[in-house]
């Protein structure tokens, strides 16, 4: 179960997340929660680094920005204990998330989940700090934007989970951005390939890397709202039900596109110079 920054943005929302995790445990599941930093914490830490240094050292930057997820996990564990259940918070390195040595956008190379298994066997709810790991050189690393999604999917694959639940501030994947298109339809099922295309074209529900990991390891994803009950959206391999649906699943957009108009040069001269 992965919860994004808006889901844990303040103490009351953290308590709500804790209650949802406890509910899953009381339903008989072995529960692992992956948490993002609270609200805009990560952005604030990046800004703090830029106020101190014009060019922050990549290693030290990872040491700094990785603390946000740890705060969320520790607070959630406290809230779970208050609800009468055992819980333990783990950093990415404690959870066995091993990455390459690239700071700021590391890739997961292995998950050594021994400590998670031990905690689950002891009946505990496990909270894992998303977005981070430890490199093969034993340094703290971060996975880049959307890294908590990738952490959750990688753990689901390593633990042999039936599926990975992604909780966010929307009710699932829609046919268009519901903030711009009020009558956008919620999509019940989306294939990995469709979701990859939508994410790479601007849909912000899931990070592209997390979908790639899910597809590679055949981990079904279930995108749901933290704040209300609902069916949500299942993202999985295309099946017979999907084969008969509409050819167009959804429409996405990007605001960051830049168009340049160059005057006084022919196409041949322009592209020749660029080549």
N, C-alpha and C positions, 0 to 999 in steps of 0.2 A: 504494500500500500504506500503510494507516494503522495505527499502533500506539498503543493507549491507555496510560494511566498505569500500570496494573498490568503491562503488557507490558514496560515499561522501568523498573520500580521500583528496580532495583539494577544494579550493574555487570555481574553475570553475566547477567541478563536482557537488558541492552543488547547484550552480546556475542552472545546468541542471536538477537536481532533483526537484528544486523549480518550474521550468518551466513545468515539467511533472505533478506535483501536481496541478498547476494552470490550465493546460490543462484539467485535469479530472474535476475540479470544473466548468470550462466554458462549459464542455459537459453536465452539469446538475447534477453531482454526489455530494453527501455529502462526503467530503474527510477527511480521517484520515490517516496520515503518521506515520509509526514507523521507527525510524532511529537508526542505529548503530553508534558507535564512528568512527571518521575519521581515515581511514587507519589502522595503527598499534598502535593507541593511547592506547588502553587497554593493549596491551603487554608492552608498554613503562611504563605505570603506575605500572604494576606488577613488572617490573624490578626496578623501582624507589623505590618501597616499600622494595624490597629485599636488595637494597643498604643501606637503612636506618636501617632495622631490619632483623636479621637472621630468625626470626619467627614472621611475622607481626600479630598483633591482628586481628582476623576475622572481628570484627565489624568495626574497623578503615579501614581495607582493603576494605570493601564494600563501606564505605564513600568515599574512594579515587577513586576506579575504576569506580564508577557510574557516575563520572563527564563527561566522554567522550561523552556519548550519549546526555547529556544535552547541551554540546557545539554544537553538530551537529544540534540539534533541534532549538536552539536559532538562529544560523546563517541561517538556512533554513527559519525560520519565517521572519527574516530581508529581505532575498532575495525575499520572496513572497510578502511582503509589497511593495517592490520596483517595483514589477510587477503589482501593483494596486489592490491587494486583501488583505483582512483581514486574519490574521493568529495569532495563539497563540501556544506557546510551553509549554508543561507540563512534569514535572518529572513523574516517575512511580507512586509515591505516590499521586501526584496531579491528575493523571488520574484514580485513584481508583484501582490500581493493588495491591491487598492484598495477602500476602504470609504467609507461615509458618515462624518459627523463626530460620531456618537453614541459617547461613551466608555462602555465596559462592556458594551455589547450592539450593536456596530456591525453593519451589514449589508454584504455584499460587493456592490459595484456593477460591478466589472470585474476581470478577471485579465489582466495584461500579462506573458505568460510568456516573453518574449524571452530572459531570462537562463537560464531553465530549459532552453529549447531549445538554447541554445549549449552548456551543460554536457552535455546528453545527446548532442549531436552530437560532443562531445569524448570520449565513452565513459565519462563519469563517472556514478556513482550520486548522485542529488540528494536531500538531506535538507532538508525544508521544515518550519519551525517552525509548528505548527498554532495555532489559537485567536487569531490576530493578523493585522494588516495595517497599512496606512498610509492615512490618510484623504485626502480630496481637499484638505484644508488642510495636508497633509504632517505630520500628527501620528500617533504610534503609537496604534493602537486595538486593543481586544480584542473578540471576537465573542460573549462570554458562554458559559455552560455548554454543553458539547457542541460548542464552536466548532471543535475539531480535526476532528470528523466533517465539518462543513460545509466546512472548508478542503479536505479530501481530495476530496470530491465535486465542489466547484467547480473544482479543478485537473484532475480527471479529465475534466470537461466541456470545459474550455478546451484541454486537450491532445489531445482526441479519442480518449481511451482507450476500449478495448472495454468495460471494466468497472472498478470500484473495489473493491479488497479491503480489508475492515475486520477487523483482527486484534484480538481481545479475550481475556478470560480464560474465556470460555465457548465451547462447540463450535458455536454458532449460535443461531438463534431456536427456542425451545421452545413447546410447547402451554400451558405454565404455568411458573412460576418453579421450576426444578429444586431450588433450595435449600429450597423449601417442599413441593414435590410430587415425591418421589423417582422416580415412574414417568412423569414428564412426557415427551412424545415430541418428538424433534427434528423440526423442519419443514424439508423440503428446498427447497420453493418457497413464497414468500409474495408477494402482489402489493403494489405501492406503496400502494394504498388501505388494504389490510389492515394493513400495517406502520405507516402513519400513525395509524390508529385505535388500534392496540396501543400505540404510543409515547405518544400523547396521553393514554392511559388509565393509564399507569404502567409500561409495559415499558421497562427502562433500557438495552437493547442499543444503540440508536441515538438520536441527537438528532432531534427532530421536524423542525427546519430542514433538516438534511442530507437527509432523505427527500424533503422538498418540492423541494429543488434537484435531486435525482436524478430525480424524476418529471418536473419541468419540462424537463430536458435529456435525458431517456431514458438515464440512466446506470445500467446494471445494478450492483447491489451484491452482494458476496459476503462474508458474515459467517463468519469462521473463528476457530479457536483458535490463539493464538500458541504454546501449549505442547504441543500434540499434533496429529497428522495426522488429517484427517477431511474428510468431504464438505462440511460447513457448510450454510449456508442462502443460497439465491439470492433476491434481492428485485428484482422486475422487473415490467414490464407484464403484466397477466393474459393467459394464453394458453390454448389448448385443453386442455392438461393440467390447468390450474388450474380450469377450468370444471366439471370432474367431481368435484372433491374435496369433502370434508365442508363443510357450511354454516358450522360453527363451527371456526375455525382454532386459536384459543387463548383462554386466560383470563388476564387480568392483574389486578393489584390496586394500590391506593395506600394508604400508611400515613398520609398527611398530611391526610386528610379531617377536617374539624371540624364537629360537629353542635351547634347551639345549641337549648336548650329555653327558651322564653320563657313565663312564667306571668303571669296577671293582665291579659292583653290579648287582644281578639278579633282574628281574622285581618284583618278590615277595617281596624281601627285600626292594626295593626302594619304592614301593607303600604301603608296610606295614608301613614304616617309615613316609611317607606322611600322612597316615590315622591317 
